[in-house]
């Protein structure tokens, strides 16, 4: 369900880049597009490490 919501809310990146005033804006759009995935991957990694550490203590 989250996947469907993300597809519906996904902005049109190509349109934003085409209308970008300069390269700094394009870099900002790219970072804004990639950042949520990086944050979720980092969170998943932290949860994995915590669970593995807890399992090793038993």
C-alpha contacts under 8 A as a table, 3 or more apart, distances in Angstrom:
res1	aa1	res2	aa2	distance
1	X	4	X	5.20
1	X	5	X	6.41
2	X	5	X	5.08
2	X	6	X	6.14
3	X	6	X	5.14
3	X	7	X	6.30
4	X	7	X	5.12
4	X	8	X	6.35
5	X	8	X	5.13
5	X	9	X	6.17
6	X	9	X	5.15
6	X	10	X	5.78
7	X	10	X	5.25
12	X	15	X	5.50
12	X	16	X	6.55
13	X	16	X	5.12
13	X	17	X	6.18
13	X	29	X	7.41
14	X	17	X	5.18
14	X	18	X	6.07
15	X	18	X	5.11
15	X	19	X	6.29
16	X	19	X	5.25
16	X	20	X	5.99
16	X	26	X	7.91
16	X	29	X	7.60
17	X	20	X	4.93
17	X	25	X	7.93
17	X	26	X	5.66
17	X	29	X	7.50
20	X	23	X	7.37
20	X	25	X	5.98
20	X	26	X	6.18
21	X	25	X	6.71
22	X	25	X	5.64
22	X	26	X	6.81
23	X	26	X	5.01
23	X	27	X	6.27
24	X	27	X	5.16
24	X	28	X	6.25
25	X	28	X	4.99
25	X	29	X	6.20
26	X	29	X	5.12
26	X	30	X	6.25
27	X	30	X	5.10
27	X	31	X	6.15
28	X	31	X	5.10
28	X	32	X	6.03
29	X	32	X	5.07
29	X	33	X	6.14
30	X	33	X	5.04
30	X	34	X	6.22
31	X	34	X	5.19
31	X	35	X	5.64
32	X	35	X	5.40
32	X	36	X	7.39
33	X	36	X	6.91
34	X	37	X	5.60
34	X	38	X	6.49
35	X	38	X	5.08
35	X	39	X	6.17
36	X	39	X	5.11
36	X	40	X	6.19
37	X	40	X	5.18
37	X	41	X	6.08
38	X	41	X	5.12
38	X	42	X	6.11
39	X	42	X	5.11
39	X	43	X	6.15
40	X	43	X	5.01
40	X	44	X	6.08
41	X	44	X	5.08
41	X	45	X	6.14
42	X	45	X	5.04
42	X	46	X	6.20
43	X	46	X	5.11
43	X	47	X	6.21
44	X	47	X	5.17
44	X	48	X	6.10
45	X	48	X	5.03
45	X	49	X	6.18
46	X	49	X	5.15
46	X	50	X	6.16
47	X	50	X	5.10
47	X	51	X	6.14
48	X	51	X	5.18
48	X	52	X	6.05
49	X	52	X	5.08
49	X	53	X	6.00
50	X	53	X	5.17
50	X	54	X	6.17
51	X	54	X	5.10
51	X	55	X	6.15
52	X	55	X	5.03
52	X	56	X	6.16
53	X	56	X	5.12
53	X	57	X	6.40
54	X	57	X	5.29
54	X	58	X	6.91
55	X	58	X	5.53
